[in-house]
Amino acid sequence: MGYTLAEKVLARASGGAPVKAGQDVEVKPDFVLAYDFPGYTDVIFKQMKEEFGIDKVAEPERYGVFIDHMVPANTPQEEELHIGTRTWCAENGVPLYERVGIGHQVASEVGYATPGAFVVHFDGHISQLGAFGTLAIGVRRHLLEAFVREYISFKVPHTTRVNLTGRLQKGVMARDVFHHVVRTLGPSSCRFQVLEFGGEGLSDISIAGRQSMCGLAMFTGAITAVCNPDQATLDRALPLARKRLDPVCSDADAEYAAVHEIDLSALEPIVVVPPSPANTADLADYVGLEVDTGYLGSCVSGRIEDLRAAAQVLKGRRIKPGFGLHVIPTSQEIMAEAAREGIIATLVEAGAFVSSSSCDYCFGRIATMSKGQRAVSTGTLNVRGRMGSPDSEIYLCNAAAVAASAIEGRIADPRDYL
Amino acid sequence: MPLPNLRGRAAFLFDEVDFDVDQIVGVKNIKIQDIEELAAAAMQSYDPDFAAKVKPGDLLIGNRNFGYGHPHYPPMKAMRHLGIAGVIAESFAPGYWRGEIAMGFPQVPCPGILAATERWDALEVDWTAGEVRNLTQGASLPFEPLAQGDVEMLEAGGLVPFLHAKVDRAPAT
């Protein structure tokens, strides 16, 4: 039997001997990432020093820190957190990326998405680096281990494989593929496993789309998701890579926990109904439901193809008066690209409110809804209170659907506008 | 030191699949820092008298994929403050699992537990035998063994003492 991508990455990072799913290993992360957030980085920096007597991390080049939440700071306390983070990074010689975008995306722009690398973060959406053949895992507070030890204890996960065939139809986007996986395989189908996308249909999905699909992995119960890197991925990722590693792919005879098939051409736009990421439904069944606000952005959507799709829908049209459409490109690099393509002008002329990249719209720190309001959103999550009042509602859908809904002030089918 | 057996009553049965633990305190209370205030908010929508009924050592019972969604730490901090000593569920969501094991809070994956338990049944989790005993009903169910690292973390009492044990026994470099 052959090996999965995850097994190969963990074998290399744990010393070279082959490993199989289920095995406990001591593994050295190639990169240790975090964004500054109260209760995580401030606590880790403090515990590292006070509990473990470690003044500086060894090999600072293995680390990367992002300031992307609470940007811009809204209180002096938030700015103090940022100051603490800047100071720690300067003292430790750790690269800091501030105000350049959402860290999970910036990580891919600055080379942490090295194909074949093993990456840890406290936040599970780091799984999106899997689009580049990177095994990236969110470990919550266990991240402390990667700040006080060279190796971390880890159990090699099993992998569930999803083979894609066919091509997406107009108006159906990559994140619909992920929501379809939740819908058909179930929200606990990949618990403690790696979700691996493959098949000839994958070649029709852009790298940005793969980031979207991999970034949501946790809602199948998976600890991460990966795609075997193809030539286009390697051409993009290798010149940026921060470490010279051999990219790896799953063997054709790798042992999977389960293998599933999805025909992309049969998929329809999906809406994820509050209050759980498990509540998937056909968007068509919710068309007409009144919505007050829209959010196009986040670490899983808000990339150039999402912005292009929204611009295509909104070009020459106006969003409904009173409807608040917030568009936040995932990174400043994407913002600049959108500006060069004229997308920003199209969106602004249609009435969208476009802001610089920040995580703050996604978790309700900015533009919070009041009781009874509803949003259409390309954010990560639709649990109660995520974007304001616990009595407001979030309907997750693709970027084109958010744009179409903004025109009507009701959930709308983007296919009517494309 | 091996884990001491958990002995307590089934203080509540959460029968919802994919249960979002934030609901225990309610999303509007999730940012409360004061533990007394947080504990007072806990379980209000499930059983307003919960705090008065629960005893130290009691256990919670959950359905499949317990802890799904975007779990925060405060709900289980509140539960521990009220005396809850662990959670037995059909299965757990990984993010929740990792977070609570790091807090040194015992979690027991035990398929069949929900159907086999009535509220307030007396239960015992026997780590050595690998079974959950229902002392009220005189029945037992095997639970799924925990990963070695998780057992060690519970034995140590959480992430920080667990890491101390590792770092301190590591050879000097």
Interface residues (C-beta under 8 A of the other chain):
Chain A: D24 G39 Q47 E51 F52 G124 G138 V139 R140 R141 H142 L144 E145 V148 R149 S153 F154 K155 P187 S188 R191 F192 M218 G221 A222 I223 P275 S276 P277 A278 L381 V383 R384 G385 R386 P390
Chain B: D18 D20 D22 Q23 G26 V27 K28 I30 R64 N65 Y68 G69 H70 Y73 S91 F92 A93 P94 G95 R98 G99 A102 A147 Q148 G149 L159 V160 L163 H164 K166 V167 A170
